[in-house]
Amino acid sequence: MKLRTFSIGFFLILFSLASINLVLGHYLSEAEQTVEKIHEQINEVDEDLEDIVLSSQWSTRFARTYIVTRNAKRLYWYNQISDILDGKIARPKNYNLEYWDMVAGGFIPEPDTTKSGALSIEERFRKLDATAEEIEKLKAAKALFDKMTVTELTAMHTANGEYDDGTGTFPRRGRVDPETAKELLFSDSYNKDNGDLSHITAELREMITSRFAKIIKNKQDFASQLLAANTYLAIIVFGLILSSILYLKYKFAARAGNIMRVINRIRAGDFDDRDRKSTRLNSSHTDISR
């Protein structure tokens, strides 16, 4: 094989292998980015699920406090909790277990009532590509939360002597009855609803975590396959380079040997062109045969 042909073939193969390596690198980077994105989504899901549980706990706390103190701030904050969960006002930054204690203590301001950037809990889950089954489980949790909200509002209005007229509002005036209000918020059925909400939320967390775990495993398996392919590719490139070095060494050694033989013949005074002689002999044989 001519060196020129060999060089062209060698560089074409090397270029092809390098292109394959770039493609493998692209898919590996894409898989890593997907896994990183899923971890971010898991954190967001945990945050959203915590919002449901914490909203329920703080709603209970504010409702129970209100029927004892009649502090209007507790009722206002209670309504803000529901508005944040329903997407009527934006979710505050650092909205966690300590948030409302910090508000009550005057360490941080109350939530901004602007709707800019506000998302309901269901919209937040849809943004995270939740499945239909997960959305249904979320709706079940929200329905239970809403059921508890009805009980809490009834209790707080009862403590004020305000009663439902059948439309979900409390325009009717009656006897102020804090004892009945307490019974509503400390009843076994209300406590069971609280427990059921935590249970449904835990089930939803398990569903989403399992789904994300499968995606992560698939991406990690794919990344492992890409890394294995890249290793094989590196071995092939190394073998190609080594083979090329050996081949070139052989070719140059053969050429050097031929040159040395010619030089040695010249030194010995042999100036005949053996190849030309051989050609002439072949021509002579041809002529004789004719």
SVG drawing of the C-alpha trace seen along z (x, -y; Angstrom):
<svg xmlns="http://www.w3.org/2000/svg" viewBox="-80 -44 114 64">
<polyline fill="none" stroke="black" stroke-width="0.4" points="0.0,0.0 1.3,-3.4 2.0,-5.8 -0.3,-8.4 -3.2,-5.9 -2.4,-4.7 -2.2,-8.3 -5.6,-9.2 -7.2,-6.1 -5.7,-6.5 -6.9,-10.1 -10.4,-9.3 -10.8,-6.5 -9.4,-8.7 -11.7,-11.5 -14.7,-9.1 -13.8,-7.8 -13.3,-11.4 -16.8,-12.2 -18.3,-9.2 -16.6,-10.3 -18.1,-13.8 -21.6,-12.3 -21.1,-10.0 -20.0,-13.1 -23.1,-15.0 -25.5,-12.2 -23.6,-11.7 -23.8,-15.5 -27.5,-15.4 -28.1,-12.5 -26.2,-14.2 -28.2,-17.4 -31.5,-15.4 -30.5,-13.7 -29.5,-17.2 -32.9,-18.6 -34.8,-15.7 -33.0,-16.3 -34.1,-19.9 -37.7,-18.7 -37.5,-16.3 -36.6,-19.3 -39.5,-21.3 -41.9,-18.4 -40.7,-18.1 -41.2,-21.8 -44.8,-21.7 -45.8,-18.7 -44.4,-20.4 -46.6,-23.4 -49.7,-21.2 -48.8,-19.7 -47.6,-23.0 -50.6,-24.9 -52.9,-22.4 -50.9,-22.6 -50.8,-26.4 -54.4,-26.7 -55.3,-24.5 -53.1,-26.5 -54.5,-29.9 -58.1,-28.6 -57.7,-27.2 -55.9,-30.4 -58.6,-32.6 -61.6,-31.0 -59.8,-31.7 -58.2,-35.1 -60.5,-36.5 -57.3,-38.1 -58.2,-39.4 -54.6,-39.0 -54.9,-35.2 -58.0,-35.2 -56.2,-37.4 -53.2,-35.1 -55.4,-32.0 -57.0,-33.4 -53.6,-34.1 -52.5,-30.5 -55.4,-29.4 -54.8,-32.1 -51.1,-31.0 -52.1,-27.4 -54.9,-28.4 -52.6,-30.7 -54.4,-33.8 -51.3,-35.5 -47.6,-34.6 -45.8,-32.1 -43.4,-34.1 -39.7,-33.4 -38.4,-31.1 -41.9,-29.8 -41.2,-27.1 -42.1,-25.8 -40.8,-28.9 -42.3,-31.4 -45.5,-32.3 -43.8,-32.4 -41.4,-34.9 -44.4,-36.9 -46.2,-36.7 -43.0,-37.8 -42.6,-40.8 -39.2,-39.6 -40.4,-39.5 -43.2,-41.2 -46.6,-39.6 -46.9,-38.0 -47.3,-40.4 -50.8,-40.3 -49.8,-40.6 -50.8,-37.9 -47.7,-38.3 -46.0,-34.9 -48.7,-33.2 -49.4,-29.5 -51.9,-27.2 -50.5,-23.9 -52.0,-22.0 -50.4,-24.4 -47.1,-23.9 -47.4,-20.1 -48.4,-20.3 -45.3,-22.4 -43.3,-19.5 -44.8,-17.2 -46.9,-15.3 -48.8,-12.3 -52.6,-12.1 -52.5,-9.6 -50.4,-12.0 -52.7,-14.9 -55.7,-12.8 -53.9,-12.0 -53.1,-15.7 -56.8,-16.6 -57.8,-14.1 -55.4,-15.8 -56.6,-19.3 -60.3,-18.1 -59.5,-17.0 -57.7,-20.3 -60.8,-22.1 -63.1,-20.0 -61.0,-20.9 -61.1,-24.5 -64.9,-24.4 -64.8,-23.0 -62.2,-25.6 -64.2,-28.5 -67.4,-27.2 -65.7,-27.1 -64.2,-30.6 -67.5,-32.1 -69.4,-30.2 -67.0,-31.7 -68.2,-35.1 -71.9,-34.1 -72.0,-34.0 -73.7,-31.2 -73.9,-29.8 -77.1,-30.6 -76.6,-27.6 -74.5,-29.5 -71.1,-29.0 -71.1,-32.4 -71.9,-33.4 -74.4,-36.3 -76.8,-35.0 -76.2,-36.3 -76.7,-34.1 -75.3,-33.1 -71.6,-33.4 -70.5,-29.8 -66.8,-29.3 -67.4,-25.9 -69.0,-24.5 -66.2,-26.0 -63.6,-24.2 -65.5,-20.9 -65.4,-21.3 -61.6,-21.8 -60.8,-19.1 -63.2,-16.5 -62.1,-13.0 -63.4,-13.5 -61.4,-16.7 -58.2,-15.0 -58.8,-12.1 -59.0,-14.4 -55.7,-15.9 -54.2,-12.4 -55.7,-11.4 -54.2,-14.5 -50.7,-13.6 -51.2,-10.0 -52.4,-11.0 -49.5,-13.5 -47.0,-10.8 -48.5,-8.4 -48.2,-11.2 -44.6,-11.8 -43.9,-8.0 -45.5,-8.0 -43.5,-10.9 -40.3,-9.8 -40.6,-6.3 -41.3,-7.8 -38.3,-10.1 -36.1,-7.2 -36.9,-5.1 -36.0,-8.0 -32.7,-8.6 -31.9,-4.9 -32.6,-4.7 -30.4,-7.7 -27.6,-6.4 -27.7,-3.0 -27.6,-4.9 -24.7,-7.0 -22.9,-3.8 -23.4,-2.3 -22.0,-5.5 -19.0,-5.4 -18.4,-1.8 -18.7,-2.6 -16.3,-5.5 -13.8,-3.1 -14.0,-0.7 -13.5,-3.6 -10.4,-4.7 -9.0,-1.2 -9.7,-1.1 -8.0,-4.5 -5.0,-3.3 -4.8,-0.1 -5.1,-2.0 -2.3,-4.4 -0.1,-1.5 -0.8,0.5 0.0,-2.6 3.3,-3.1 4.3,0.5 3.2,0.4 5.1,-2.9 8.2,-1.5 8.0,1.6 7.6,-0.5 10.4,-2.9 12.7,-0.1 12.0,1.7 12.8,-1.4 15.9,-2.1 17.0,1.5 16.5,1.0 18.5,-2.2 21.3,-0.6 21.5,2.3 21.7,-0.1 24.4,-2.1 26.4,1.1 26.2,2.2 27.5,-1.2 30.3,-0.9 31.2,2.5 31.3,1.0 28.1,2.6 26.3,-0.1 24.0,2.2 20.3,1.6 19.0,5.0 15.4,4.1 16.3,2.9 18.3,6.0 15.4,8.1 13.2,6.2 15.6,6.7 15.9,10.4 12.1,10.8 11.9,9.0 14.6,11.3 12.7,14.4 9.6,13.0 11.4,12.3 12.9,15.9 9.5,17.4 8.2,15.6"/>
</svg>
